[in-house]
Amino acid sequence: MNNIKMHTLLLTLLCSFSICSCDDYTSPDINQGLDEENSVSLYMEQYDPIANVGQYTFPEMTVKPKKYWTCVEVLNVGSRNELGWTEEIRGLQYHLMCQSLAGLTNRAVQEGRSEIAVWLHDHGSREAYNVSAEALKNMGVSEQGMQSGLELARNNYGESDGVHIQLKNLFDGYILTDVQNNPESNIVASIASHVYNSIIVDIRDKEYYEEAGYTLQYDARNKTTADAWKEFKNNCNNKGLVVMPVQTGEMRDFAIMNGYFVLNINKQHGTASAGQNLDIFEEILNWLEPGAPIYGWEQGIDEEVFVNRASKTGHVWVPCDWCYNLPLTSLMYKSRQTSVLARVDNPQFIDYEKKKNFISFFLSDGDNIQWMMNDFNSGYYSHEYANEMKIGFGMPIGNLAMLAPAQFSNLVNQQKTNYTLIEALGGGYLYVDNYGEDNNRATRLKELAGNVAASMRQHRVKVLGVMAKDLTSPAALEGFQAFVDANDQLEGIVAIQYSPYAGGKGEIYWVTNKNGEDIPVITAKYSLWNFGNYNTEREGTPAYIANKLKAEAGSESHSLICLHAWSNFNDLGKTTDEVAENQDGNHKGAGAAGLLINHLGDNFEVVSVQELIWRVRMAHREEQTIDWLNRVF
């Protein structure tokens, strides 16, 4: 009997004699009594040490401040991006000023002109920012106190513990906006702020700042984004770009800190009907340094419109539009990387003799940084059914480790027993079948895949999630191959299509790595997605998808189900109505997966994404898989 079957038999005997629970099983228990040659530790130790091998591509604030001011009344205040307010510490006008204050002050620290930074207050409601602020404390950066942005910009302060804590002497003046009448003056000012080292002040509030001695440096009231591109192109850093809607203040501190151009695609907030800046966007894509990331998001437009353009020119999109304090959450990130490891299951101890219709769930949108920094944990990752449903959680492994290393470690350390952590979606949001096709595709793919491989290997993440415009195309296969070539520790790829996510119809593609091992690319067979009053061919309610699965069930099958992160469903028990679950529901993520399972019978079994991959490998590449397992162990 070969080793893998012998060890599987041993596991089965142990479970049947109640020596251990299969659900509670851990590799050290089963490893007792095995000889050293077959020790499971060899598999568990398959990861790389932390090292900078070129994967750290995001900007870094490398100078540590001694203190920071907390700027209050900015975040979690419903008025922060609203117009129509008259009070000087409310509305978009105030939010923009505070963002510029933070960006310029933090840049002054980086340039050695100050020892005190600015943190935009989050009112203590977000776990990610709490752990990031605690990380600052652990680095020896102390909070000076809380003040409004108006006070910080206007007041005179003395020294504190030998640190000059006054801010207004760090700025050369102000940039004037009129966001009520010209939305794009917001965007222009966000760029002019770092060019002129001046805070953003709206016409509504300028008297308050002039009273404090500020003078006008640039008038953006009647300027457009097109004007800003003509005037400031040569003053901007082309190693990155920030894209944000006009009627927002988020991400301006990050753009100002790093000297990035800021672009709005829609000229008016939330609508394309008033015109767009796609012509400027395409110029900028070619102006950017090859492979430069794009941060933020746009609203009121199909995401494919802007993501597709970025992907084709070889730029990865980093969704982080509702992020705050990124210069400080990422402070000195290269030196703060730790060997925090994803939990993986030893594939040697899967009961491959069992025959069921196996199902795995993969939660969408794991590339989304702002989600990781907001309600990902509370609403999804710690869901009461997530471990039971053995959810595969996409996570921006490399990107989050750069932008918020404390939150990255926090999430990985909270991984539960049955979760599979999945790198999503290959370094950011891109389409593997067209990435870099207009800008030296082979080079762009190799660079990206190498960076992603480094992050995955150093954090023991074994599964990659990707998206393609057409999963069946030769170009998609070329993209899969690039990631497999870069990482011989990669065990499998899960793939969705834009759009529909289940456009791959559950097909499995095979890509051979440099060791001659065939790696499966498993496409989503179906997707749980709320369309309101209808379903589509492969996407819909739990009842609808369950009926699809039951109709095609056999003695054994392997189905990857994508959970659309933003779809909610109603618990109607075992309803036969295939649309009713769309109405008035609050079950999402693992909760939606539970509704689907409730419609299925005992011939179906939920397994983790990692286990599904190994079952697919054993079912389709048995001899190769057994040989691999015996050699590794």
Salt bridges, closest charged atoms under 4 A:
ASP48 OD2 - ARG457 NE 2.74
GLU60 OE1 - LYS334 NZ 3.94
GLU73 OE1 - ARG90 NH1 3.90
GLU111 OE2 - ARG107 NE 3.85
GLU111 OE1 - ARG113 NE 2.99
GLU115 OE2 - LYS66 NZ 3.24
GLU159 OE2 - HIS164 NE2 3.22
ASP161 OD2 - LYS67 NZ 2.86
ASP205 OD1 - ARG204 NE 2.76
GLU210 OE2 - LYS206 NZ 3.44
GLU211 OE1 - ARG154 NH1 3.54
ASP219 OD2 - ARG221 NH2 2.62
GLU231 OE2 - LYS223 NZ 2.94
GLU250 OE2 - ARG80 NE 2.73
GLU282 OE2 - ARG309 NE 2.72
GLU289 OE1 - LYS239 NZ 2.81
GLU304 OE2 - LYS469 NZ 2.75
ASP345 OD1 - ARG343 NH1 2.43
GLU437 OE2 - LYS312 NZ 3.73
GLU447 OE2 - ARG444 NH2 3.16
GLU478 OE1 - ARG441 NE 2.67
ASP488 OD1 - ARG457 NH1 2.67
GLU517 OE2 - ARG631 NH2 3.75
ASP518 OD2 - ARG621 NE 2.82
GLU552 OE2 - LYS525 NZ 3.68
GLU556 OE1 - LYS355 NZ 3.23
GLU556 OE2 - HIS558 NE2 3.28
GLU581 OE2 - HIS599 NE2 2.87
GLU605 OE1 - LYS354 NZ 3.22
GLU611 OE2 - ARG615 NE 2.85
ASP627 OD2 - ARG631 NE 2.89
